[in-house]
Amino acid sequence: MTRAFNLIKNKYLIAGIAFLTWMLFFDRNDLMSQYEYRQQLTKLEAEKEFYTIESGKTVKDLTELTTDRSKLEKFAREKYLMKKENEDVFVIIKEEGKKDKSSLF
């Protein structure tokens, strides 16, 4: 019993426990902050990968559009609805979730 009392009374042990408590819970870089930083890092790495892939696709499309005239014409027709002078363009929009009158009752 006296050994436990002497151990608790040890100033180095008390200082060590106080230091660990401060570093784990009250410091600017405590455990919760480290966890949040790790989550943010994971999210940013996923975004970086996404934007790297999208950038690669864009560069590929740009090289195709600058080298191939038929690809440029196809791109202009699909994305910007451009047409030749003697053409008519019809845009078809699909409706989603159209309900029958019988399904309402």
Backbone hydrogen bonds, N-H to C=O, Kabsch-Sander energy under -0.5 kcal/mol:
donor,donor_aa,acceptor,acceptor_aa,energy
5,F,1,M,-2.1
6,N,2,T,-2.6
7,L,3,R,-2.2
8,I,4,A,-2.3
9,K,5,F,-1.8
10,N,6,N,-0.7
10,N,7,L,-0.7
14,I,10,N,-1.9
15,A,11,K,-2.3
16,G,12,Y,-2.4
17,I,13,L,-2.6
18,A,14,I,-2.5
19,F,15,A,-2.4
20,L,16,G,-2.6
21,T,17,I,-2.6
22,W,18,A,-2.5
23,M,19,F,-2.6
24,L,20,L,-2.4
25,F,21,T,-2.1
26,F,21,T,-0.7
26,F,22,W,-1.4
27,D,22,W,-1.7
30,D,27,D,-1.0
31,L,24,L,-1.8
34,Q,30,D,-2.2
35,Y,31,L,-2.2
36,E,32,M,-2.5
37,Y,33,S,-2.8
38,R,34,Q,-2.2
39,Q,35,Y,-2.2
40,Q,36,E,-2.5
41,L,37,Y,-2.4
42,T,38,R,-2.2
43,K,39,Q,-2.3
44,L,40,Q,-2.5
45,E,41,L,-2.3
46,A,42,T,-1.9
47,E,43,K,-2.2
48,K,44,L,-2.4
49,E,45,E,-2.1
50,F,46,A,-2.3
51,Y,47,E,-2.8
52,T,48,K,-2.1
53,I,49,E,-2.2
54,E,50,F,-2.6
55,S,51,Y,-2.3
56,G,52,T,-2.1
57,K,53,I,-2.2
58,T,54,E,-2.3
59,V,55,S,-2.5
60,K,56,G,-2.2
61,D,57,K,-2.7
62,L,58,T,-2.5
63,T,59,V,-2.3
64,E,60,K,-2.2
65,L,61,D,-2.7
66,T,62,L,-2.1
67,T,63,T,-1.2
68,D,64,E,-2.4
69,R,67,T,-0.6
72,L,68,D,-1.6
73,E,69,R,-2.1
74,K,70,S,-2.3
75,F,71,K,-2.6
76,A,72,L,-2.4
77,R,73,E,-2.2
78,E,74,K,-2.3
79,K,75,F,-2.8
80,Y,75,F,-0.5
80,Y,76,A,-1.2
81,L,77,R,-0.6
82,M,76,A,-1.6
87,E,84,K,-1.4
91,V,89,V,-0.5
92,I,90,F,-0.6
93,I,91,V,-0.6
94,K,92,I,-0.5
104,L,101,K,-0.8
105,F,102,S,-0.6
